[in-house]
Amino acid sequence: MTSNAENSARQWEIASSTQAADRLCEELLETARRNGFEEEDLFAIHLALEEAFVNAVQHGNQCDPEKTVSVCCTVTPEKFDITITDQGAGFKPDQLPDPRCPENLCKCSGRGVLLIRAYMDQVEYNAKGNRVRMVKFNQSAGKPHSGSAGMAS
């Protein structure tokens, strides 16, 4: 059921709320699933999306209901490519304290950027620090899927 429109860039402007982010996250994961991403990649994408949306809603937009989060995503059988932009002041991702340092181990936050970088294949922030682009390449792209040879999705 994969359509050509699904493989082109799609854009959303969502409310700056965890509920709106959760709904879009589920839609994006289902699109990745329909494009042949398997569970290991879906787990990585899900984790990165949750962290990026939390960062945009809570840290970027400060949970301000007047602000929105812009999302642009392209999903193909080869890759999941998403850009998430908040309306906040931004931050310097390279200046974040390392959450693996002993003095930061018990802190409740500060691990999102580390997790995003660990689970996605490419991660880029804009100069302002209010936009992240994340790419995950499909590990199973080009490999035959058991039971699905010759079948259209």
C-alpha positions in Angstrom: 0.0 0.0 0.0 3.0 2.3 -0.3 2.2 5.2 -2.5 4.6 7.5 -4.4 3.3 10.4 -2.3 4.5 8.6 0.8 8.0 8.5 -0.6 8.1 12.2 -1.2 8.8 14.8 1.5 5.8 15.4 3.7 5.4 18.3 6.1 3.5 18.9 9.3 3.0 21.8 11.6 2.0 20.3 15.0 1.0 21.7 18.3 3.8 22.0 20.8 2.5 19.1 22.9 3.6 15.6 23.7 0.2 14.3 22.6 0.6 15.8 19.1 4.2 14.5 18.9 3.1 11.0 20.0 0.4 10.9 17.3 2.9 12.0 14.6 5.5 9.6 15.9 3.1 6.6 15.5 2.2 7.7 12.0 5.9 8.1 11.0 6.8 4.7 12.4 3.9 3.0 10.5 5.2 4.7 7.3 8.7 3.3 8.0 7.2 -0.1 8.7 5.3 -0.1 5.4 8.6 0.9 3.6 10.3 -2.3 4.9 12.2 -1.1 8.0 12.6 -4.0 10.4 12.2 -4.0 14.2 15.8 -3.0 15.0 15.7 0.1 12.8 12.1 0.9 14.0 13.3 0.8 17.6 16.2 3.2 16.8 13.9 5.6 14.8 11.2 5.5 17.6 13.8 6.3 20.3 15.3 9.1 18.3 11.9 10.6 17.4 10.7 10.6 21.0 13.9 12.3 22.2 13.8 14.9 19.4 10.2 15.7 20.0 10.7 16.0 23.8 13.6 18.3 23.1 11.5 20.4 20.7 8.4 20.6 22.9 9.9 20.9 26.4 13.3 22.4 25.9 12.9 24.4 22.7 9.3 25.6 22.9 9.2 25.5 26.7 5.7 23.7 26.5 4.3 27.0 25.2 0.9 26.1 23.6 1.2 29.2 21.3 4.3 27.7 19.6 4.4 24.9 17.1 6.9 22.2 15.9 7.6 21.9 12.2 8.4 18.5 10.8 9.5 17.5 7.3 10.0 13.8 6.6 10.9 11.6 3.6 10.6 7.8 4.0 11.8 5.5 1.3 12.7 1.8 1.4 16.3 2.9 1.7 16.1 5.7 4.3 14.1 7.6 6.9 15.0 11.3 6.8 13.4 13.7 9.1 13.9 17.4 10.1 12.3 18.7 13.3 12.3 22.4 14.0 11.0 24.2 17.1 10.4 27.9 17.7 12.8 28.2 20.7 16.0 30.1 21.2 18.1 27.0 20.3 21.1 25.5 22.0 24.7 24.4 21.2 24.6 20.6 21.1 28.4 20.3 21.3 28.4 22.3 24.5 26.1 19.9 26.5 27.7 18.2 29.5 28.5 14.6 28.8 25.8 12.5 30.6 28.3 9.6 31.0 30.5 11.7 33.3 30.2 10.7 37.0 28.9 14.1 38.0 26.0 13.8 35.5 25.0 10.2 35.9 22.2 10.9 38.4 20.8 13.9 36.5 17.3 13.4 35.2 17.9 14.9 31.8 20.8 15.4 29.3 20.8 12.1 27.5 18.6 12.8 24.5 21.2 14.2 22.2 23.6 11.3 23.1 20.9 8.8 22.3 19.9 10.4 19.1 23.5 10.4 17.9 23.9 6.7 19.0 20.8 5.4 17.2 20.6 7.4 14.0 23.1 7.2 11.1 23.4 11.0 10.5 22.5 13.8 12.9 22.9 17.5 12.1 21.8 20.6 14.0 21.5 24.0 12.4 23.7 26.9 13.7 20.9 28.2 15.9 20.3 24.8 17.5 16.5 24.7 17.1 16.5 22.3 14.1 17.7 18.7 14.0 18.0 16.6 10.9 18.2 12.8 11.5 18.7 10.0 9.0 18.4 6.3 9.5 19.4 4.0 6.6 17.4 0.8 6.2 19.7 -2.1 7.2 17.5 -4.5 5.3 17.2 -2.5 2.1 18.1 -4.6 -0.8 17.9 -7.8 1.2 15.2 -10.3 0.2 12.4 -10.4 2.8 11.2 -13.8 3.8 7.8 -14.5 2.4 7.6 -11.3 0.5 9.7 -11.9 -2.7 7.9 -10.4 -5.7 5.1 -8.9 -3.6 4.3 -5.2 -3.8 3.8 -3.3 -0.5 
